[in-house]
Amino acid sequence: MITPTETPIKTAELLIDTEELKAQVEIVVNSTWVMDVHTHLFPAAFKGLCLFGLDELLTYHYLTAEAFRSTKISPQRFWPMSKTDQADLVWKTLFVESSPTSEAARGVISVLDAFGLDTRAPDLNEARAFFNSRSLPEHVDHVLEIARVSGVVMTNDPLDEAERRIWNGNISIDSRFKSSLRLDGLLNKSDLQTASIPELRGLLDGWIKQISPVYMAVSLPPDFKFPADDSRDRLLREVVLPTAKEHHLPMTLMVGVRRGVNPVLREAGDGLGKADVSAIERLCAEYPEVRFLVTFLSRENQHELCVAARKFRNLMPFGCWWFLNNPSIVLEITRERLELLGQSFIPQHSDARVLEQLIYKWKHARKQIADALYESYELVLNSGRAVAPEEISRDVTRMFSENFNEWVGTSVSESD
């Protein structure tokens, strides 16, 4: 029976032709605004922390790591070079002397194309002049509009002196940039682990009051265990998780990074490892009142994460992180999640550190999400149920923003 608030779907509106269905899915996925739930971006008011422009794009660690494989210049010679010279070298190596077939290199092509710049230029003069001429506040607006990103979550480190000075400067924060409280310095390093529990609780309480984060977050190594007989376990139990419960803040766990596999590459030198998903299951079981946003860096962990999410309503899988952000893998993971979880997950986040990365990361991700979603609807259609355009819009909006907004807006209790 249809209630007064419901609108009946007319038979003529149902999509039963596969070509029309595919076209409608692509239209909806490409036009729906998205909330980017994890980035390293900052608004223009954060001055030097707001990274943008061609030189930043080309010297991002994804591309420097790739360039080192094809250039004879060693890291020891590369790092002392100016950023401009580094960018010129990367462009020459990966875009002039090679075809930009990697995901990171293709991303730069997508950015240049979005601004109508020559993607086959022998040098960077024209493109560099374009980016240098931009007004940063207007450029931020333009990039968010191109990417159709309604807002981003920053990564905010209370132990970073430069960032702390900015927050203490009483600045006005662009409302599209939401804060998060990053806890790597507390949970993964030893310098704060000797402080008392009340001191650490006070530190977190103070920062939560000052920056109003939407969640607390930490990246964890593949050997992360819970429970464990170590200082991280003690700090989680006595400081972090009680704080999350008290302030109704979700915990974001990014698991599987191996820092400094090749230190001479600096930020480009990190690797990955398969992690233990059962550690997350035990966290969810022991702390049912805390919401956990979880992503794993290893492809091999994705199926277990989906199964775990089916068992724990306080677990939200999100994104295809870092080394997983490649079209073939994004498509595979999104298919798997749709098959196991319906639309109860967050399909992607950009992890962007440079503003313009939003353009390519979301353009490329939308293609894979649309393909996976179309395949799911096609299976539904072939099983005997037509699909309505309104249903596609509802499902995409749920995955692109509503799941996250609801997750960070309410707490979980055992009585829910």
C-alpha positions in Angstrom: 0.0 0.0 0.0 1.4 3.4 -1.0 1.5 6.0 1.8 0.7 9.7 1.1 4.4 10.5 1.1 5.3 8.0 -1.5 5.2 8.5 -5.3 4.3 5.5 -7.4 6.7 4.6 -10.1 5.1 4.4 -13.5 5.8 1.4 -15.6 6.9 3.6 -18.5 9.6 5.0 -16.2 11.2 1.7 -15.5 14.5 0.9 -17.2 14.3 -2.5 -19.0 16.7 -1.8 -21.9 20.3 -2.5 -20.9 21.7 0.3 -23.1 19.3 2.9 -21.5 20.1 1.4 -18.1 23.9 1.8 -18.6 23.5 5.4 -19.9 21.3 6.4 -16.9 23.8 4.9 -14.4 26.6 6.9 -16.0 24.6 10.1 -16.0 23.7 9.7 -12.3 27.2 8.6 -11.1 28.9 11.5 -13.1 26.5 14.2 -11.9 26.0 13.3 -8.3 28.1 15.4 -5.8 30.3 13.4 -3.5 31.6 13.9 0.0 35.3 13.0 0.0 35.8 11.3 3.3 39.6 11.2 3.5 42.1 13.6 2.0 45.2 15.5 3.0 43.9 18.7 1.5 43.6 22.1 3.2 41.7 25.2 2.4 43.4 28.4 1.0 43.5 29.9 4.5 46.0 27.3 5.5 48.6 29.0 3.3 51.6 26.7 2.6 49.7 23.6 3.7 47.3 24.0 0.7 49.2 22.3 -2.1 48.2 23.0 -5.6 49.5 23.5 -9.1 51.5 21.6 -11.7 54.8 21.3 -9.8 53.1 19.8 -6.8 51.2 17.4 -9.0 54.3 16.2 -10.8 56.5 15.8 -7.7 53.9 13.9 -5.8 55.4 10.6 -4.5 53.4 8.4 -6.8 55.2 10.0 -9.8 58.6 10.4 -8.3 58.7 6.7 -7.5 57.7 5.9 -11.0 60.2 8.3 -12.5 63.1 6.8 -10.6 62.5 3.5 -12.5 63.1 5.2 -15.8 65.7 7.9 -15.1 69.4 7.5 -14.5 69.3 10.3 -11.9 69.6 8.8 -8.4 67.4 9.9 -5.5 70.5 11.4 -3.9 70.8 13.8 -6.9 67.1 14.3 -7.3 66.1 15.5 -3.8 68.4 18.6 -3.7 67.0 19.9 -7.0 64.4 22.7 -6.9 60.8 21.6 -7.2 60.6 23.2 -10.6 63.6 21.2 -11.8 62.1 18.0 -10.3 58.8 18.6 -12.0 60.6 19.2 -15.4 62.5 15.9 -15.0 59.4 13.9 -14.1 57.5 15.4 -17.1 60.4 14.7 -19.5 60.8 11.1 -18.2 57.2 10.0 -17.9 55.3 12.2 -20.4 57.7 13.1 -23.2 60.1 10.1 -23.3 57.3 7.6 -22.3 53.6 7.2 -22.7 51.7 8.1 -19.5 49.9 4.7 -19.1 50.2 4.4 -15.3 47.2 5.6 -13.2 49.2 8.4 -11.6 50.6 9.7 -14.9 47.2 9.4 -16.6 45.8 11.4 -13.7 48.0 14.4 -14.6 46.8 14.1 -18.2 43.2 14.2 -17.0 43.9 17.4 -15.0 45.6 19.2 -17.9 42.7 18.2 -20.2 40.1 19.5 -17.7 41.7 22.9 -18.0 42.1 22.8 -21.8 46.0 22.6 -21.6 48.2 20.8 -24.1 48.7 17.2 -22.9 51.5 16.6 -25.4 53.5 19.7 -24.7 57.3 19.2 -24.8 57.7 21.4 -21.8 55.7 22.9 -18.9 55.9 26.6 -19.7 52.3 27.1 -20.8 50.7 24.8 -18.1 52.9 26.3 -15.4 52.0 29.8 -16.4 48.3 28.9 -16.3 48.4 27.5 -12.7 50.6 30.4 -11.5 48.0 32.9 -12.7 45.2 31.4 -10.7 43.6 33.1 -7.7 43.8 30.3 -5.1 40.3 30.8 -3.5 38.7 30.9 -6.9 40.8 27.9 -8.0 39.6 25.9 -5.1 36.0 26.6 -6.0 36.7 25.7 -9.6 38.4 22.4 -8.8 35.6 21.3 -6.4 33.0 22.1 -9.1 34.9 20.2 -11.8 35.3 17.2 -9.5 31.7 17.6 -8.2 33.0 17.3 -4.7 30.7 18.9 -2.1 33.2 18.7 0.7 36.4 17.0 1.9 37.7 15.7 5.2 41.2 17.0 6.0 43.9 15.1 7.9 44.7 17.3 10.9 47.7 16.5 13.1 47.7 18.2 16.5 51.4 17.4 16.9 52.4 19.3 13.7 53.8 22.7 14.7 53.0 24.5 11.5 49.4 23.3 11.6 49.0 24.1 15.3 50.1 27.7 14.7 47.4 28.0 12.0 44.6 26.7 14.3 45.8 28.9 17.1 45.6 31.9 14.8 41.8 32.0 15.0 41.3 31.6 11.3 38.0 31.2 9.5 37.7 27.7 8.1 36.0 27.1 4.7 32.9 25.0 5.7 33.5 22.6 2.8 36.7 21.4 4.6 35.9 19.2 7.5 38.5 18.4 10.1 39.7 15.0 11.4 42.0 14.2 14.3 45.0 12.1 13.1 46.5 10.0 15.9 49.6 8.4 14.3 51.9 10.5 16.4 50.2 9.1 19.5 49.7 5.5 18.6 52.6 4.7 16.3 55.5 6.7 17.9 57.1 6.5 21.3 57.5 10.2 22.1 54.0 10.7 23.6 53.5 7.2 25.0 55.3 8.1 28.2 52.7 10.8 29.1 50.1 10.0 31.7 46.6 8.9 30.7 44.9 12.0 32.1 47.4 14.2 30.2 46.7 12.4 26.9 42.9 12.5 27.4 43.2 16.2 28.1 45.2 16.7 24.9 42.6 14.9 22.8 39.7 16.7 24.5 41.3 20.0 23.9 41.9 19.4 20.2 38.4 18.0 19.7 37.0 21.2 21.3 39.2 23.4 19.1 38.9 21.8 15.7 35.6 19.9 15.9 36.7 16.8 14.0 34.2 14.5 12.2 36.3 11.5 13.3 39.6 10.4 14.8 42.0 8.4 12.5 45.1 6.4 12.5 47.1 4.4 9.9 48.3 1.1 11.2 51.0 -1.4 10.1 50.0 -4.9 8.7 51.0 -6.5 11.9 48.5 -4.6 14.0 46.9 -6.9 16.6 44.0 -6.4 19.0 44.2 -7.3 21.7 47.9 -7.0 22.1 50.4 -6.7 25.0 51.8 -3.3 23.9 51.6 0.4 24.4 49.3 0.9 21.4 46.7 -1.4 22.9 46.9 0.4 26.2 46.5 3.8 24.6 43.5 2.5 22.5 41.8 1.1 25.5 42.5 3.9 28.0 42.7 7.0 25.9 41.5 6.8 22.3 38.4 4.6 22.4 37.0 6.2 25.6 37.4 9.5 24.0 35.6 8.3 20.8 32.8 7.0 23.0 32.5 10.2 25.1 32.5 12.5 22.1 30.5 10.2 19.8 33.3 10.3 17.3 33.9 7.4 14.8 37.3 5.9 14.5 38.9 5.6 11.1 41.4 2.8 10.8 43.6 2.5 7.7 45.5 -0.7 8.0 48.4 -2.3 6.1 51.1 0.4 5.4 54.7 -0.5 5.9 56.7 2.7 6.4 60.1 3.3 4.9 60.5 0.1 2.9 63.1 2.1 0.9 64.0 5.1 2.9 66.0 6.8 0.2 62.8 7.4 -1.7 61.4 9.4 1.2 57.5 9.5 1.0 57.7 7.3 -2.1 59.4 4.6 -0.1 56.4 3.1 1.8 55.0 -0.3 1.0 52.2 -2.5 2.1 51.4 -5.9 3.7 48.5 -8.2 4.3 46.9 -7.5 7.6 44.8 -9.4 10.2 41.1 -8.5 9.7 40.2 -10.4 12.8 41.8 -7.6 14.8 39.1 -5.3 13.5 36.4 -7.8 14.3 37.6 -7.9 17.9 37.5 -4.1 18.1 34.0 -4.0 16.7 32.8 -6.7 19.1 34.4 -5.2 22.2 33.3 -1.6 21.4 29.9 -1.9 19.8 29.1 1.7 20.8 31.9 3.0 18.6 31.6 3.4 14.8 34.6 2.2 12.8 35.4 3.4 9.3 37.9 0.9 8.0 40.1 0.5 4.9 42.9 -2.0 4.1 45.8 -1.3 1.9 46.2 -4.9 0.7 44.0 -6.3 -2.1 44.1 -9.7 -0.3 42.2 -8.2 2.7 39.2 -6.9 0.8 36.9 -10.0 0.8 37.5 -10.6 4.6 36.6 -6.9 5.2 33.3 -7.3 3.4 32.4 -10.4 5.3 33.4 -8.7 8.6 31.1 -5.8 7.7 28.2 -8.2 7.3 28.7 -9.3 10.9 29.2 -5.9 12.6 26.8 -3.0 12.1 29.4 -0.6 13.6 31.9 -1.3 10.7 31.9 0.7 7.5 34.3 -0.2 4.7 35.4 2.8 2.7 37.5 3.6 -0.3 40.2 1.9 -2.4 43.3 3.3 -0.6 46.6 4.2 -2.1 48.0 1.3 -4.1 44.5 0.0 -4.6 43.5 3.1 -6.5 43.9 1.6 -9.9 41.0 1.0 -12.3 41.1 -2.7 -12.5 41.3 -3.1 -8.7 38.7 -0.4 -8.0 36.2 -2.2 -10.3 36.9 -5.5 -8.6 36.5 -4.2 -5.1 33.4 -2.2 -5.9 31.8 -5.2 -7.5 32.6 -7.4 -4.5 31.2 -4.8 -2.0 28.0 -4.4 -4.0 27.5 -8.2 -4.1 28.1 -8.6 -0.4 26.9 -5.3 1.2 24.4 -3.8 -1.2 24.9 0.0 -0.9 26.0 0.0 2.7 29.6 1.1 2.1 31.6 4.1 0.9 33.0 3.2 -2.5 35.9 5.7 -2.7 37.9 8.5 -1.2 40.6 10.5 -3.0 43.4 10.5 -0.4 44.4 13.6 -2.4 47.4 15.7 -1.1 47.4 18.1 -4.1 44.2 20.0 -4.8 43.9 19.2 -8.5 44.2 15.4 -7.8 40.5 15.6 -6.9 39.7 16.1 -10.6 41.4 12.9 -11.8 40.8 10.7 -8.9 37.0 11.3 -8.9 36.8 11.3 -12.7 38.5 7.9 -12.9 36.8 6.4 -9.9 33.3 7.4 -11.1 34.0 5.4 -14.3 34.7 2.2 -12.4 31.9 2.8 -9.9 29.4 3.3 -12.7 30.6 0.1 -14.5 30.3 -2.0 -11.3 26.9 -0.5 -10.5 25.5 -1.0 -14.0 26.6 -4.7 -13.8 24.7 -5.0 -10.5 21.6 -3.5 -11.9 21.8 -5.6 -15.0 21.9 -8.7 -12.8 18.8 -7.5 -11.0 17.1 -6.8 -14.4 18.0 -10.3 -15.7 16.6 -11.8 -12.5 13.2 -10.2 -13.2 13.0 -6.8 -11.6 13.2 -3.5 -13.7 15.2 -0.5 -12.3 13.8 3.0 -11.9 15.9 6.1 -12.5 14.9 7.3 -9.0 16.3 4.2 -7.5 19.7 4.7 -9.2 19.8 8.3 -7.9 18.9 7.1 -4.4 21.5 4.4 -4.3 24.3 6.6 -5.7 23.5 9.5 -3.3 23.6 7.0 -0.4 27.0 5.7 -1.3 28.5 9.1 -2.3 27.4 11.1 0.8 24.5 9.8 2.9 26.3 6.8 4.3 29.2 9.0 5.6 27.0 11.8 6.8 24.9 9.4 8.8 27.9 7.6 10.1 29.6 10.7 11.5 26.3 12.3 12.6 25.1 9.8 15.1 26.4 7.3 17.6 25.8 3.6 18.0 24.3 2.0 21.0 23.4 -1.6 21.7 19.7 -0.6 21.9 19.7 0.9 18.3 
